[in-house]
Amino acid sequence: MTLWTLAVIAATTAFVLYLALRTRSMELGYELGRAHGRVARLREVRRVLELELSSYKTPERVDLVSRTLLGMDAPGADRILALGKQPAEPRAPEDAETDPAEGTSP
């Protein structure tokens, strides 16, 4: 009788443990499914935001915002200042008769 009672208790304990593990496994499965859904939504949001960011970086968009919202315009020639080394001015063509090495005419 004692062995039979121990066997019933062991079987009942194993069944309860199985049910607890099965329930926990199902809870984790549902939680994992929700996490996958959240990741998919976040990836879609990231893709949309990257597209929006790339549209903000286009030269046409920058030009449009600068002209309409900020009231900017292209600078005139009088407002452009050259910095650094100035380019060499073109020299006038020398006479064909003057020898540059001697500095005299033939």
C-alpha positions as CSV (number, residue, x, y, z in Angstrom):
1,M,0.0,0.0,0.0
2,T,2.9,2.4,0.8
3,L,4.5,1.8,-2.6
4,W,1.2,2.3,-4.4
5,T,0.7,5.7,-2.5
6,L,4.2,6.8,-3.3
7,A,3.7,5.9,-7.0
8,V,0.4,7.9,-7.1
9,I,2.1,10.9,-5.4
10,A,5.0,10.7,-7.8
11,A,2.7,10.4,-10.8
12,T,0.6,13.3,-9.6
13,T,3.7,15.5,-8.9
14,A,5.1,14.7,-12.3
15,F,1.8,15.6,-14.0
16,V,1.6,18.9,-12.1
17,L,5.2,19.7,-12.9
18,Y,4.5,18.9,-16.6
19,L,1.5,21.2,-16.6
20,A,3.5,24.0,-15.0
21,L,6.3,23.6,-17.5
22,R,3.9,23.5,-20.4
23,T,2.1,26.6,-19.2
24,R,5.3,28.5,-18.8
25,S,6.5,27.3,-22.2
26,M,3.3,28.7,-23.8
27,E,3.6,32.0,-21.9
28,L,7.2,32.3,-23.2
29,G,6.0,31.5,-26.7
30,Y,3.4,34.2,-26.6
31,E,5.9,36.7,-25.2
32,L,8.4,35.8,-27.9
33,G,5.7,36.3,-30.6
34,R,4.9,39.8,-29.1
35,A,8.6,40.6,-29.1
36,H,8.9,39.6,-32.8
37,G,6.0,41.8,-33.7
38,R,7.5,44.7,-31.8
39,V,10.8,44.2,-33.6
40,A,9.1,44.1,-37.0
41,R,7.2,47.4,-36.2
42,L,10.4,49.0,-35.0
43,R,12.3,47.9,-38.2
44,E,9.5,49.4,-40.3
45,V,9.6,52.7,-38.4
46,R,13.4,52.8,-38.8
47,R,13.0,52.2,-42.5
48,V,10.5,55.1,-42.8
49,L,12.7,57.4,-40.8
50,E,15.7,56.6,-42.9
51,L,13.8,57.4,-46.0
52,E,12.6,60.7,-44.5
53,L,16.1,61.6,-43.4
54,S,17.5,60.9,-46.9
55,S,14.8,63.2,-48.3
56,Y,15.8,66.0,-45.9
57,K,19.4,65.7,-47.1
58,T,18.7,66.2,-50.8
59,P,20.1,69.5,-52.3
60,E,16.6,70.4,-53.6
61,R,15.1,70.1,-50.1
62,V,17.9,72.2,-48.6
63,D,17.5,74.8,-51.3
64,L,13.7,74.9,-50.8
65,V,13.9,75.3,-47.1
66,S,16.6,77.9,-47.2
67,R,14.7,80.0,-49.8
68,T,11.2,79.7,-48.4
69,L,11.5,79.3,-44.6
70,L,14.7,81.1,-44.0
71,G,14.5,83.7,-46.7
72,M,18.0,83.0,-48.0
73,D,19.1,83.7,-51.5
74,A,22.3,83.1,-53.5
75,P,25.0,85.6,-52.7
76,G,25.8,88.3,-55.3
77,A,29.3,88.6,-56.8
78,D,30.0,91.6,-54.5
79,R,29.5,89.4,-51.4
80,I,31.9,86.6,-52.5
81,L,35.4,87.0,-51.0
82,A,38.3,84.8,-52.2
83,L,40.4,83.4,-49.4
84,G,43.9,81.9,-49.7
85,K,46.3,82.0,-52.6
86,Q,45.1,84.1,-55.5
87,P,45.3,82.6,-58.9
88,A,48.0,84.0,-61.2
89,E,46.8,86.6,-63.6
90,P,47.3,85.7,-67.3
91,R,50.3,87.4,-68.8
92,A,50.1,89.5,-72.0
93,P,51.7,87.7,-74.9
94,E,55.2,88.9,-75.5
95,D,56.4,90.1,-78.9
96,A,57.6,87.3,-81.1
97,E,60.8,89.3,-81.8
98,T,61.9,89.6,-78.2
99,D,64.1,86.8,-76.9
100,P,63.1,86.2,-73.3
101,A,66.5,84.8,-72.4
102,E,68.4,87.8,-73.6
103,G,65.8,90.5,-73.1
104,T,66.8,92.1,-76.5
105,S,65.3,92.2,-80.0
106,P,67.3,90.7,-82.9
